[in-house]
Amino acid sequence: MNLLLIIIVIVAVVLLITGGFVQSLQFLLWVGIVLAIIAVILFIYRAMTGKKNV
């Protein structure tokens, strides 16, 4: 996996966990979801095109 993709996934998971536990920081939940979707789209794009660097 691309290093950027790994970083995005880690940040998304951390933000999802933080947003789920802290109600006052609920916007982090949405940021985490958006980052997770971006990571999935990049992964699918890379898998379909066969490119190593996206």
All heavy atoms as atom14 arrays in JSON, in Angstrom:
{
  "sequence": "MNLLLIIIVIVAVVLLITGGFVQSLQFLLWVGIVLAIIAVILFIYRAMTGKKNV",
  "atom14_mask": [
    [1, 1, 1, 1, 1, 1, 1, 1, 0, 0, 0, 0, 0, 0],
    [1, 1, 1, 1, 1, 1, 1, 1, 0, 0, 0, 0, 0, 0],
    [1, 1, 1, 1, 1, 1, 1, 1, 0, 0, 0, 0, 0, 0],
    [1, 1, 1, 1, 1, 1, 1, 1, 0, 0, 0, 0, 0, 0],
    [1, 1, 1, 1, 1, 1, 1, 1, 0, 0, 0, 0, 0, 0],
    [1, 1, 1, 1, 1, 1, 1, 1, 0, 0, 0, 0, 0, 0],
    [1, 1, 1, 1, 1, 1, 1, 1, 0, 0, 0, 0, 0, 0],
    [1, 1, 1, 1, 1, 1, 1, 1, 0, 0, 0, 0, 0, 0],
    [1, 1, 1, 1, 1, 1, 1, 0, 0, 0, 0, 0, 0, 0],
    [1, 1, 1, 1, 1, 1, 1, 1, 0, 0, 0, 0, 0, 0],
    [1, 1, 1, 1, 1, 1, 1, 0, 0, 0, 0, 0, 0, 0],
    [1, 1, 1, 1, 1, 0, 0, 0, 0, 0, 0, 0, 0, 0],
    [1, 1, 1, 1, 1, 1, 1, 0, 0, 0, 0, 0, 0, 0],
    [1, 1, 1, 1, 1, 1, 1, 0, 0, 0, 0, 0, 0, 0],
    [1, 1, 1, 1, 1, 1, 1, 1, 0, 0, 0, 0, 0, 0],
    [1, 1, 1, 1, 1, 1, 1, 1, 0, 0, 0, 0, 0, 0],
    [1, 1, 1, 1, 1, 1, 1, 1, 0, 0, 0, 0, 0, 0],
    [1, 1, 1, 1, 1, 1, 1, 0, 0, 0, 0, 0, 0, 0],
    [1, 1, 1, 1, 0, 0, 0, 0, 0, 0, 0, 0, 0, 0],
    [1, 1, 1, 1, 0, 0, 0, 0, 0, 0, 0, 0, 0, 0],
    [1, 1, 1, 1, 1, 1, 1, 1, 1, 1, 1, 0, 0, 0],
    [1, 1, 1, 1, 1, 1, 1, 0, 0, 0, 0, 0, 0, 0],
    [1, 1, 1, 1, 1, 1, 1, 1, 1, 0, 0, 0, 0, 0],
    [1, 1, 1, 1, 1, 1, 0, 0, 0, 0, 0, 0, 0, 0],
    [1, 1, 1, 1, 1, 1, 1, 1, 0, 0, 0, 0, 0, 0],
    [1, 1, 1, 1, 1, 1, 1, 1, 1, 0, 0, 0, 0, 0],
    [1, 1, 1, 1, 1, 1, 1, 1, 1, 1, 1, 0, 0, 0],
    [1, 1, 1, 1, 1, 1, 1, 1, 0, 0, 0, 0, 0, 0],
    [1, 1, 1, 1, 1, 1, 1, 1, 0, 0, 0, 0, 0, 0],
    [1, 1, 1, 1, 1, 1, 1, 1, 1, 1, 1, 1, 1, 1],
    [1, 1, 1, 1, 1, 1, 1, 0, 0, 0, 0, 0, 0, 0],
    [1, 1, 1, 1, 0, 0, 0, 0, 0, 0, 0, 0, 0, 0],
    [1, 1, 1, 1, 1, 1, 1, 1, 0, 0, 0, 0, 0, 0],
    [1, 1, 1, 1, 1, 1, 1, 0, 0, 0, 0, 0, 0, 0],
    [1, 1, 1, 1, 1, 1, 1, 1, 0, 0, 0, 0, 0, 0],
    [1, 1, 1, 1, 1, 0, 0, 0, 0, 0, 0, 0, 0, 0],
    [1, 1, 1, 1, 1, 1, 1, 1, 0, 0, 0, 0, 0, 0],
    [1, 1, 1, 1, 1, 1, 1, 1, 0, 0, 0, 0, 0, 0],
    [1, 1, 1, 1, 1, 0, 0, 0, 0, 0, 0, 0, 0, 0],
    [1, 1, 1, 1, 1, 1, 1, 0, 0, 0, 0, 0, 0, 0],
    [1, 1, 1, 1, 1, 1, 1, 1, 0, 0, 0, 0, 0, 0],
    [1, 1, 1, 1, 1, 1, 1, 1, 0, 0, 0, 0, 0, 0],
    [1, 1, 1, 1, 1, 1, 1, 1, 1, 1, 1, 0, 0, 0],
    [1, 1, 1, 1, 1, 1, 1, 1, 0, 0, 0, 0, 0, 0],
    [1, 1, 1, 1, 1, 1, 1, 1, 1, 1, 1, 1, 0, 0],
    [1, 1, 1, 1, 1, 1, 1, 1, 1, 1, 1, 0, 0, 0],
    [1, 1, 1, 1, 1, 0, 0, 0, 0, 0, 0, 0, 0, 0],
    [1, 1, 1, 1, 1, 1, 1, 1, 0, 0, 0, 0, 0, 0],
    [1, 1, 1, 1, 1, 1, 1, 0, 0, 0, 0, 0, 0, 0],
    [1, 1, 1, 1, 0, 0, 0, 0, 0, 0, 0, 0, 0, 0],
    [1, 1, 1, 1, 1, 1, 1, 1, 1, 0, 0, 0, 0, 0],
    [1, 1, 1, 1, 1, 1, 1, 1, 1, 0, 0, 0, 0, 0],
    [1, 1, 1, 1, 1, 1, 1, 1, 0, 0, 0, 0, 0, 0],
    [1, 1, 1, 1, 1, 1, 1, 0, 0, 0, 0, 0, 0, 0]
  ],
  "atom14_positions": [
    [[0.83, -1.18, 0.0], [0.0, 0.0, 0.0], [0.87, 1.25, 0.0], [1.95, 1.27, 0.56], [-0.88, 0.02, 1.25], [-2.32, -0.29, 0.99], [-3.31, 0.25, 2.38], [-4.29, -1.2, 2.61], [0.0, 0.0, 0.0], [0.0, 0.0, 0.0], [0.0, 0.0, 0.0], [0.0, 0.0, 0.0], [0.0, 0.0, 0.0], [0.0, 0.0, 0.0]],
    [[0.34, 2.24, -0.6], [1.01, 3.53, -0.66], [1.1, 4.13, 0.75], [0.18, 4.01, 1.55], [0.19, 4.43, -1.58], [0.89, 5.7, -1.92], [1.79, 6.12, -1.21], [0.47, 6.33, -3.0], [0.0, 0.0, 0.0], [0.0, 0.0, 0.0], [0.0, 0.0, 0.0], [0.0, 0.0, 0.0], [0.0, 0.0, 0.0], [0.0, 0.0, 0.0]],
    [[2.2, 4.77, 1.07], [2.4, 5.36, 2.4], [1.33, 6.4, 2.7], [0.79, 6.44, 3.81], [3.79, 6.0, 2.49], [4.15, 6.63, 3.83], [4.1, 5.59, 4.94], [5.51, 7.26, 3.75], [0.0, 0.0, 0.0], [0.0, 0.0, 0.0], [0.0, 0.0, 0.0], [0.0, 0.0, 0.0], [0.0, 0.0, 0.0], [0.0, 0.0, 0.0]],
    [[0.97, 7.23, 1.73], [-0.07, 8.23, 1.93], [-1.4, 7.57, 2.26], [-2.13, 8.02, 3.15], [-0.2, 9.1, 0.68], [-1.3, 10.16, 0.71], [-1.02, 11.16, 1.82], [-1.39, 10.85, -0.62], [0.0, 0.0, 0.0], [0.0, 0.0, 0.0], [0.0, 0.0, 0.0], [0.0, 0.0, 0.0], [0.0, 0.0, 0.0], [0.0, 0.0, 0.0]],
    [[-1.71, 6.49, 1.58], [-2.95, 5.77, 1.82], [-2.98, 5.19, 3.23], [-4.0, 5.27, 3.92], [-3.11, 4.65, 0.78], [-4.44, 3.91, 0.75], [-5.57, 4.88, 0.49], [-4.4, 2.85, -0.32], [0.0, 0.0, 0.0], [0.0, 0.0, 0.0], [0.0, 0.0, 0.0], [0.0, 0.0, 0.0], [0.0, 0.0, 0.0], [0.0, 0.0, 0.0]],
    [[-1.87, 4.66, 3.69], [-1.78, 4.11, 5.04], [-1.99, 5.22, 6.08], [-2.72, 5.04, 7.06], [-0.43, 3.41, 5.26], [-0.35, 2.16, 4.37], [-0.24, 3.04, 6.71], [1.01, 1.53, 4.34], [0.0, 0.0, 0.0], [0.0, 0.0, 0.0], [0.0, 0.0, 0.0], [0.0, 0.0, 0.0], [0.0, 0.0, 0.0], [0.0, 0.0, 0.0]],
    [[-1.38, 6.38, 5.85], [-1.52, 7.5, 6.78], [-2.97, 7.97, 6.83], [-3.51, 8.23, 7.91], [-0.57, 8.65, 6.39], [0.88, 8.23, 6.61], [-0.89, 9.91, 7.17], [1.89, 9.19, 6.07], [0.0, 0.0, 0.0], [0.0, 0.0, 0.0], [0.0, 0.0, 0.0], [0.0, 0.0, 0.0], [0.0, 0.0, 0.0], [0.0, 0.0, 0.0]],
    [[-3.62, 8.06, 5.67], [-5.02, 8.49, 5.62], [-5.9, 7.52, 6.39], [-6.78, 7.93, 7.14], [-5.5, 8.65, 4.17], [-4.81, 9.85, 3.52], [-7.01, 8.81, 4.11], [-5.1, 10.01, 2.06], [0.0, 0.0, 0.0], [0.0, 0.0, 0.0], [0.0, 0.0, 0.0], [0.0, 0.0, 0.0], [0.0, 0.0, 0.0], [0.0, 0.0, 0.0]],
    [[-5.66, 6.22, 6.22], [-6.47, 5.22, 6.92], [-6.27, 5.32, 8.43], [-7.23, 5.28, 9.2], [-6.12, 3.8, 6.41], [-6.75, 2.74, 7.29], [-6.57, 3.62, 4.98], [0.0, 0.0, 0.0], [0.0, 0.0, 0.0], [0.0, 0.0, 0.0], [0.0, 0.0, 0.0], [0.0, 0.0, 0.0], [0.0, 0.0, 0.0], [0.0, 0.0, 0.0]],
    [[-5.03, 5.48, 8.88], [-4.75, 5.59, 10.31], [-5.42, 6.83, 10.9], [-6.07, 6.77, 11.95], [-3.23, 5.6, 10.58], [-2.64, 4.23, 10.26], [-2.94, 6.0, 12.02], [-1.14, 4.19, 10.28], [0.0, 0.0, 0.0], [0.0, 0.0, 0.0], [0.0, 0.0, 0.0], [0.0, 0.0, 0.0], [0.0, 0.0, 0.0], [0.0, 0.0, 0.0]],
    [[-5.3, 7.95, 10.21], [-5.93, 9.19, 10.69], [-7.45, 9.03, 10.72], [-8.11, 9.45, 11.67], [-5.52, 10.39, 9.81], [-6.35, 11.61, 10.13], [-4.05, 10.69, 9.99], [0.0, 0.0, 0.0], [0.0, 0.0, 0.0], [0.0, 0.0, 0.0], [0.0, 0.0, 0.0], [0.0, 0.0, 0.0], [0.0, 0.0, 0.0], [0.0, 0.0, 0.0]],
    [[-8.02, 8.39, 9.7], [-9.47, 8.18, 9.66], [-9.93, 7.33, 10.83], [-10.94, 7.65, 11.48], [-9.86, 7.53, 8.33], [0.0, 0.0, 0.0], [0.0, 0.0, 0.0], [0.0, 0.0, 0.0], [0.0, 0.0, 0.0], [0.0, 0.0, 0.0], [0.0, 0.0, 0.0], [0.0, 0.0, 0.0], [0.0, 0.0, 0.0], [0.0, 0.0, 0.0]],
    [[-9.21, 6.27, 11.14], [-9.59, 5.4, 12.25], [-9.5, 6.15, 13.58], [-10.4, 6.07, 14.42], [-8.73, 4.12, 12.26], [-8.93, 3.34, 13.55], [-9.05, 3.25, 11.06], [0.0, 0.0, 0.0], [0.0, 0.0, 0.0], [0.0, 0.0, 0.0], [0.0, 0.0, 0.0], [0.0, 0.0, 0.0], [0.0, 0.0, 0.0], [0.0, 0.0, 0.0]],
    [[-8.42, 6.9, 13.77], [-8.26, 7.66, 15.02], [-9.38, 8.69, 15.17], [-9.96, 8.84, 16.25], [-6.87, 8.34, 15.06], [-6.8, 9.36, 16.2], [-5.78, 7.3, 15.2], [0.0, 0.0, 0.0], [0.0, 0.0, 0.0], [0.0, 0.0, 0.0], [0.0, 0.0, 0.0], [0.0, 0.0, 0.0], [0.0, 0.0, 0.0], [0.0, 0.0, 0.0]],
    [[-9.69, 9.38, 14.08], [-10.76, 10.38, 14.16], [-12.12, 9.74, 14.38], [-12.97, 10.3, 15.09], [-10.77, 11.24, 12.89], [-9.59, 12.19, 12.73], [-9.67, 12.93, 11.4], [-9.49, 13.16, 13.88], [0.0, 0.0, 0.0], [0.0, 0.0, 0.0], [0.0, 0.0, 0.0], [0.0, 0.0, 0.0], [0.0, 0.0, 0.0], [0.0, 0.0, 0.0]],
    [[-12.35, 8.58, 13.79], [-13.61, 7.88, 14.01], [-13.75, 7.48, 15.48], [-14.82, 7.63, 16.08], [-13.7, 6.65, 13.11], [-14.03, 6.92, 11.65], [-13.87, 5.66, 10.82], [-15.43, 7.46, 11.5], [0.0, 0.0, 0.0], [0.0, 0.0, 0.0], [0.0, 0.0, 0.0], [0.0, 0.0, 0.0], [0.0, 0.0, 0.0], [0.0, 0.0, 0.0]],
    [[-12.7, 6.95, 16.06], [-12.73, 6.54, 17.46], [-12.92, 7.76, 18.36], [-13.77, 7.76, 19.26], [-11.46, 5.77, 17.84], [-11.44, 4.42, 17.12], [-11.36, 5.58, 19.34], [-10.12, 3.68, 17.23], [0.0, 0.0, 0.0], [0.0, 0.0, 0.0], [0.0, 0.0, 0.0], [0.0, 0.0, 0.0], [0.0, 0.0, 0.0], [0.0, 0.0, 0.0]],
    [[-12.15, 8.81, 18.11], [-12.26, 10.03, 18.91], [-13.64, 10.64, 18.78], [-14.25, 11.04, 19.77], [-11.19, 11.05, 18.48], [-9.91, 10.44, 18.56], [-11.22, 12.27, 19.36], [0.0, 0.0, 0.0], [0.0, 0.0, 0.0], [0.0, 0.0, 0.0], [0.0, 0.0, 0.0], [0.0, 0.0, 0.0], [0.0, 0.0, 0.0], [0.0, 0.0, 0.0]],
    [[-14.15, 10.72, 17.58], [-15.48, 11.29, 17.35], [-16.58, 10.46, 17.99], [-17.6, 10.99, 18.41], [0.0, 0.0, 0.0], [0.0, 0.0, 0.0], [0.0, 0.0, 0.0], [0.0, 0.0, 0.0], [0.0, 0.0, 0.0], [0.0, 0.0, 0.0], [0.0, 0.0, 0.0], [0.0, 0.0, 0.0], [0.0, 0.0, 0.0], [0.0, 0.0, 0.0]],
    [[-16.39, 9.16, 18.06], [-17.39, 8.3, 18.68], [-17.4, 8.43, 20.19], [-18.46, 8.33, 20.81], [0.0, 0.0, 0.0], [0.0, 0.0, 0.0], [0.0, 0.0, 0.0], [0.0, 0.0, 0.0], [0.0, 0.0, 0.0], [0.0, 0.0, 0.0], [0.0, 0.0, 0.0], [0.0, 0.0, 0.0], [0.0, 0.0, 0.0], [0.0, 0.0, 0.0]],
    [[-16.25, 8.65, 20.81], [-16.17, 8.72, 22.27], [-16.5, 10.12, 22.81], [-17.08, 10.26, 23.87], [-14.79, 8.31, 22.77], [-14.56, 6.83, 22.71], [-13.39, 6.33, 22.17], [-15.49, 5.95, 23.19], [-13.15, 4.97, 22.12], [-15.27, 4.58, 23.13], [-14.1, 4.09, 22.6], [0.0, 0.0, 0.0], [0.0, 0.0, 0.0], [0.0, 0.0, 0.0]],
    [[-16.13, 11.14, 22.1], [-16.31, 12.5, 22.6], [-17.45, 13.16, 21.82], [-17.31, 13.5, 20.65], [-15.01, 13.32, 22.44], [-15.19, 14.72, 23.01], [-13.86, 12.61, 23.13], [0.0, 0.0, 0.0], [0.0, 0.0, 0.0], [0.0, 0.0, 0.0], [0.0, 0.0, 0.0], [0.0, 0.0, 0.0], [0.0, 0.0, 0.0], [0.0, 0.0, 0.0]],
    [[-18.58, 13.33, 22.5], [-19.76, 13.86, 21.82], [-19.55, 15.29, 21.35], [-20.07, 15.69, 20.3], [-20.96, 13.79, 22.78], [-22.28, 14.06, 22.1], [-22.65, 13.0, 21.09], [-22.15, 11.9, 21.12], [-23.53, 13.35, 20.18], [0.0, 0.0, 0.0], [0.0, 0.0, 0.0], [0.0, 0.0, 0.0], [0.0, 0.0, 0.0], [0.0, 0.0, 0.0]],
    [[-18.8, 16.09, 22.09], [-18.6, 17.49, 21.72], [-17.73, 17.63, 20.47], [-17.7, 18.67, 19.84], [-17.98, 18.27, 22.87], [-16.69, 17.77, 23.15], [0.0, 0.0, 0.0], [0.0, 0.0, 0.0], [0.0, 0.0, 0.0], [0.0, 0.0, 0.0], [0.0, 0.0, 0.0], [0.0, 0.0, 0.0], [0.0, 0.0, 0.0], [0.0, 0.0, 0.0]],
    [[-17.0, 16.59, 20.13], [-16.16, 16.63, 18.93], [-16.74, 15.75, 17.83], [-16.02, 15.07, 17.1], [-14.74, 16.16, 19.28], [-14.01, 16.99, 20.31], [-12.66, 16.36, 20.63], [-13.81, 18.4, 19.83], [0.0, 0.0, 0.0], [0.0, 0.0, 0.0], [0.0, 0.0, 0.0], [0.0, 0.0, 0.0], [0.0, 0.0, 0.0], [0.0, 0.0, 0.0]],
    [[-18.06, 15.81, 17.68], [-18.74, 14.93, 16.74], [-18.33, 15.22, 15.28], [-18.38, 14.32, 14.44], [-20.24, 15.08, 16.88], [-21.01, 14.07, 16.06], [-22.49, 14.17, 16.29], [-22.95, 15.06, 16.98], [-23.23, 13.29, 15.7], [0.0, 0.0, 0.0], [0.0, 0.0, 0.0], [0.0, 0.0, 0.0], [0.0, 0.0, 0.0], [0.0, 0.0, 0.0]],
    [[-17.89, 16.43, 14.99], [-17.46, 16.73, 13.63], [-16.29, 15.85, 13.2], [-16.09, 15.58, 12.01], [-17.12, 18.21, 13.47], [-15.82, 18.62, 14.1], [-14.66, 18.66, 13.35], [-15.77, 18.95, 15.45], [-13.46, 19.03, 13.95], [-14.58, 19.33, 16.04], [-13.43, 19.37, 15.29], [0.0, 0.0, 0.0], [0.0, 0.0, 0.0], [0.0, 0.0, 0.0]],
    [[-15.48, 15.38, 14.17], [-14.37, 14.49, 13.84], [-14.87, 13.17, 13.25], [-14.19, 12.55, 12.43], [-13.51, 14.2, 15.07], [-12.68, 15.37, 15.58], [-11.93, 14.97, 16.83], [-11.71, 15.84, 14.51], [0.0, 0.0, 0.0], [0.0, 0.0, 0.0], [0.0, 0.0, 0.0], [0.0, 0.0, 0.0], [0.0, 0.0, 0.0], [0.0, 0.0, 0.0]],
    [[-16.05, 12.76, 13.67], [-16.64, 11.55, 13.11], [-16.85, 11.71, 11.61], [-16.52, 10.83, 10.82], [-17.98, 11.26, 13.8], [-18.72, 10.01, 13.38], [-17.91, 8.78, 13.74], [-20.07, 9.96, 14.04], [0.0, 0.0, 0.0], [0.0, 0.0, 0.0], [0.0, 0.0, 0.0], [0.0, 0.0, 0.0], [0.0, 0.0, 0.0], [0.0, 0.0, 0.0]],
    [[-17.35, 12.87, 11.2], [-17.58, 13.12, 9.78], [-16.26, 13.26, 9.01], [-16.14, 12.78, 7.88], [-18.45, 14.36, 9.6], [-19.83, 14.11, 10.11], [-20.37, 14.62, 11.25], [-20.82, 13.25, 9.54], [-21.63, 14.13, 11.41], [-21.94, 13.3, 10.38], [-20.86, 12.45, 8.41], [-23.1, 12.57, 10.13], [-22.01, 11.72, 8.15], [-23.1, 11.78, 8.99]],
    [[-15.29, 13.9, 9.63], [-13.97, 14.01, 8.99], [-13.36, 12.63, 8.79], [-12.8, 12.32, 7.74], [-13.03, 14.92, 9.83], [-11.62, 14.89, 9.26], [-13.56, 16.34, 9.87], [0.0, 0.0, 0.0], [0.0, 0.0, 0.0], [0.0, 0.0, 0.0], [0.0, 0.0, 0.0], [0.0, 0.0, 0.0], [0.0, 0.0, 0.0], [0.0, 0.0, 0.0]],
    [[-13.5, 11.78, 9.8], [-12.99, 10.41, 9.7], [-13.67, 9.62, 8.6], [-13.04, 8.88, 7.85], [0.0, 0.0, 0.0], [0.0, 0.0, 0.0], [0.0, 0.0, 0.0], [0.0, 0.0, 0.0], [0.0, 0.0, 0.0], [0.0, 0.0, 0.0], [0.0, 0.0, 0.0], [0.0, 0.0, 0.0], [0.0, 0.0, 0.0], [0.0, 0.0, 0.0]],
    [[-14.99, 9.78, 8.48], [-15.73, 9.09, 7.43], [-15.27, 9.56, 6.06], [-15.05, 8.75, 5.14], [-17.24, 9.29, 7.62], [-17.71, 8.54, 8.86], [-18.02, 8.84, 6.4], [-19.14, 8.83, 9.26], [0.0, 0.0, 0.0], [0.0, 0.0, 0.0], [0.0, 0.0, 0.0], [0.0, 0.0, 0.0], [0.0, 0.0, 0.0], [0.0, 0.0, 0.0]],
    [[-15.11, 10.87, 5.9], [-14.67, 11.41, 4.61], [-13.28, 10.89, 4.25], [-13.02, 10.48, 3.12], [-14.7, 12.96, 4.63], [-14.0, 13.53, 3.41], [-16.13, 13.45, 4.71], [0.0, 0.0, 0.0], [0.0, 0.0, 0.0], [0.0, 0.0, 0.0], [0.0, 0.0, 0.0], [0.0, 0.0, 0.0], [0.0, 0.0, 0.0], [0.0, 0.0, 0.0]],
    [[-12.36, 10.89, 5.22], [-11.01, 10.39, 4.97], [-11.02, 8.89, 4.63], [-10.27, 8.44, 3.76], [-10.1, 10.65, 6.16], [-9.68, 12.1, 6.37], [-8.86, 12.24, 7.64], [-8.9, 12.61, 5.18], [0.0, 0.0, 0.0], [0.0, 0.0, 0.0], [0.0, 0.0, 0.0], [0.0, 0.0, 0.0], [0.0, 0.0, 0.0], [0.0, 0.0, 0.0]],
    [[-11.88, 8.13, 5.31], [-11.98, 6.71, 5.01], [-12.5, 6.49, 3.59], [-12.0, 5.62, 2.87], [-12.9, 6.02, 6.02], [0.0, 0.0, 0.0], [0.0, 0.0, 0.0], [0.0, 0.0, 0.0], [0.0, 0.0, 0.0], [0.0, 0.0, 0.0], [0.0, 0.0, 0.0], [0.0, 0.0, 0.0], [0.0, 0.0, 0.0], [0.0, 0.0, 0.0]],
    [[-13.47, 7.28, 3.17], [-14.01, 7.16, 1.81], [-12.94, 7.51, 0.79], [-12.78, 6.83, -0.23], [-15.26, 8.04, 1.65], [-16.4, 7.47, 2.48], [-15.66, 8.17, 0.19], [-17.61, 8.36, 2.58], [0.0, 0.0, 0.0], [0.0, 0.0, 0.0], [0.0, 0.0, 0.0], [0.0, 0.0, 0.0], [0.0, 0.0, 0.0], [0.0, 0.0, 0.0]],
    [[-12.17, 8.57, 1.06], [-11.09, 8.95, 0.15], [-10.05, 7.83, 0.04], [-9.58, 7.51, -1.05], [-10.43, 10.27, 0.61], [-11.39, 11.43, 0.41], [-9.12, 10.53, -0.14], [-10.93, 12.73, 1.03], [0.0, 0.0, 0.0], [0.0, 0.0, 0.0], [0.0, 0.0, 0.0], [0.0, 0.0, 0.0], [0.0, 0.0, 0.0], [0.0, 0.0, 0.0]],
    [[-9.71, 7.22, 1.17], [-8.74, 6.14, 1.16], [-9.25, 4.94, 0.36], [-8.5, 4.34, -0.41], [-8.42, 5.7, 2.6], [0.0, 0.0, 0.0], [0.0, 0.0, 0.0], [0.0, 0.0, 0.0], [0.0, 0.0, 0.0], [0.0, 0.0, 0.0], [0.0, 0.0, 0.0], [0.0, 0.0, 0.0], [0.0, 0.0, 0.0], [0.0, 0.0, 0.0]],
    [[-10.53, 4.62, 0.5], [-11.1, 3.5, -0.25], [-11.11, 3.81, -1.74], [-10.76, 2.96, -2.57], [-12.53, 3.19, 0.25], [-13.26, 2.24, -0.69], [-12.48, 2.61, 1.65], [0.0, 0.0, 0.0], [0.0, 0.0, 0.0], [0.0, 0.0, 0.0], [0.0, 0.0, 0.0], [0.0, 0.0, 0.0], [0.0, 0.0, 0.0], [0.0, 0.0, 0.0]],
    [[-11.47, 5.03, -2.11], [-11.48, 5.42, -3.52], [-10.08, 5.34, -4.11], [-9.88, 4.82, -5.22], [-12.07, 6.84, -3.69], [-13.57, 6.81, -3.4], [-11.81, 7.38, -5.1], [-14.2, 8.16, -3.32], [0.0, 0.0, 0.0], [0.0, 0.0, 0.0], [0.0, 0.0, 0.0], [0.0, 0.0, 0.0], [0.0, 0.0, 0.0], [0.0, 0.0, 0.0]],
    [[-9.08, 5.84, -3.38], [-7.69, 5.77, -3.87], [-7.23, 4.32, -4.01], [-6.55, 3.98, -4.98], [-6.76, 6.52, -2.92], [-6.83, 8.04, -2.98], [-5.95, 8.65, -1.89], [-6.42, 8.55, -4.34], [0.0, 0.0, 0.0], [0.0, 0.0, 0.0], [0.0, 0.0, 0.0], [0.0, 0.0, 0.0], [0.0, 0.0, 0.0], [0.0, 0.0, 0.0]],
    [[-7.61, 3.47, -3.05], [-7.22, 2.07, -3.12], [-7.86, 1.39, -4.34], [-7.19, 0.67, -5.07], [-7.63, 1.34, -1.84], [-7.32, -0.12, -1.87], [-6.03, -0.57, -1.72], [-8.33, -1.05, -2.1], [-5.73, -1.92, -1.77], [-8.05, -2.4, -2.15], [-6.75, -2.84, -1.98], [0.0, 0.0, 0.0], [0.0, 0.0, 0.0], [0.0, 0.0, 0.0]],
    [[-9.13, 1.63, -4.56], [-9.83, 1.02, -5.71], [-9.23, 1.54, -7.02], [-9.01, 0.76, -7.95], [-11.34, 1.3, -5.63], [-11.94, 0.54, -4.46], [-12.03, 0.92, -6.93], [-13.39, 0.89, -4.17], [0.0, 0.0, 0.0], [0.0, 0.0, 0.0], [0.0, 0.0, 0.0], [0.0, 0.0, 0.0], [0.0, 0.0, 0.0], [0.0, 0.0, 0.0]],
    [[-8.97, 2.84, -7.08], [-8.37, 3.41, -8.29], [-7.02, 2.78, -8.59], [-6.73, 2.4, -9.72], [-8.22, 4.93, -8.13], [-7.48, 5.58, -9.27], [-8.1, 5.78, -10.49], [-6.16, 5.98, -9.13], [-7.42, 6.37, -11.55], [-5.47, 6.57, -10.17], [-6.1, 6.76, -11.38], [-5.43, 7.34, -12.41], [0.0, 0.0, 0.0], [0.0, 0.0, 0.0]],
    [[-6.21, 2.63, -7.53], [-4.88, 2.03, -7.72], [-4.98, 0.57, -8.12], [-4.22, 0.08, -8.95], [-4.06, 2.17, -6.45], [-2.58, 1.99, -6.68], [-1.88, 1.95, -5.38], [-2.2, 0.65, -4.8], [-1.39, -0.05, -4.04], [-0.26, 0.46, -3.69], [-1.71, -1.22, -3.59], [0.0, 0.0, 0.0], [0.0, 0.0, 0.0], [0.0, 0.0, 0.0]],
    [[-5.94, -0.14, -7.54], [-6.11, -1.56, -7.87], [-6.59, -1.72, -9.31], [-6.19, -2.66, -10.01], [-7.1, -2.2, -6.9], [0.0, 0.0, 0.0], [0.0, 0.0, 0.0], [0.0, 0.0, 0.0], [0.0, 0.0, 0.0], [0.0, 0.0, 0.0], [0.0, 0.0, 0.0], [0.0, 0.0, 0.0], [0.0, 0.0, 0.0], [0.0, 0.0, 0.0]],
    [[-7.47, -0.84, -9.78], [-8.01, -0.97, -11.13], [-6.99, -0.56, -12.2], [-6.94, -1.18, -13.26], [-9.27, -0.11, -11.27], [-10.45, -0.69, -10.51], [-11.91, 0.35, -10.56], [-12.17, 0.52, -12.31], [0.0, 0.0, 0.0], [0.0, 0.0, 0.0], [0.0, 0.0, 0.0], [0.0, 0.0, 0.0], [0.0, 0.0, 0.0], [0.0, 0.0, 0.0]],
    [[-6.22, 0.48, -11.93], [-5.29, 0.97, -12.94], [-3.95, 0.26, -12.89], [-3.21, 0.28, -13.86], [-5.06, 2.49, -12.8], [-4.51, 2.74, -11.51], [-6.35, 3.25, -12.98], [0.0, 0.0, 0.0], [0.0, 0.0, 0.0], [0.0, 0.0, 0.0], [0.0, 0.0, 0.0], [0.0, 0.0, 0.0], [0.0, 0.0, 0.0], [0.0, 0.0, 0.0]],
    [[-3.63, -0.33, -11.76], [-2.36, -1.03, -11.63], [-1.2, -0.09, -11.37], [-0.05, -0.52, -11.37], [0.0, 0.0, 0.0], [0.0, 0.0, 0.0], [0.0, 0.0, 0.0], [0.0, 0.0, 0.0], [0.0, 0.0, 0.0], [0.0, 0.0, 0.0], [0.0, 0.0, 0.0], [0.0, 0.0, 0.0], [0.0, 0.0, 0.0], [0.0, 0.0, 0.0]],
    [[-1.49, 1.19, -11.12], [-0.41, 2.14, -10.84], [0.1, 1.93, -9.43], [-0.65, 1.65, -8.52], [-0.91, 3.57, -11.0], [-1.22, 3.94, -12.43], [-1.62, 5.4, -12.5], [-1.89, 5.78, -13.94], [-2.29, 7.18, -14.06], [0.0, 0.0, 0.0], [0.0, 0.0, 0.0], [0.0, 0.0, 0.0], [0.0, 0.0, 0.0], [0.0, 0.0, 0.0]],
    [[1.39, 2.09, -9.24], [1.99, 1.91, -7.92], [1.99, 3.22, -7.14], [1.95, 3.22, -5.94], [3.43, 1.39, -8.05], [3.49, 0.04, -8.71], [2.78, -1.0, -7.85], [2.83, -2.35, -8.54], [1.92, -3.3, -7.96], [0.0, 0.0, 0.0], [0.0, 0.0, 0.0], [0.0, 0.0, 0.0], [0.0, 0.0, 0.0], [0.0, 0.0, 0.0]],
    [[2.09, 4.37, -7.81], [2.11, 5.67, -7.13], [0.92, 6.48, -7.56], [0.8, 6.87, -8.71], [3.39, 6.44, -7.48], [4.61, 5.75, -6.94], [4.56, 5.15, -5.87], [5.69, 5.83, -7.67], [0.0, 0.0, 0.0], [0.0, 0.0, 0.0], [0.0, 0.0, 0.0], [0.0, 0.0, 0.0], [0.0, 0.0, 0.0], [0.0, 0.0, 0.0]],
    [[0.04, 6.78, -6.61], [-1.15, 7.59, -6.91], [-1.05, 8.87, -6.14], [-0.65, 8.92, -5.03], [-2.44, 6.83, -6.51], [-3.64, 7.73, -6.7], [-2.58, 5.56, -7.31], [0.0, 0.0, 0.0], [0.0, 0.0, 0.0], [0.0, 0.0, 0.0], [0.0, 0.0, 0.0], [0.0, 0.0, 0.0], [0.0, 0.0, 0.0], [0.0, 0.0, 0.0]]
  ]
}
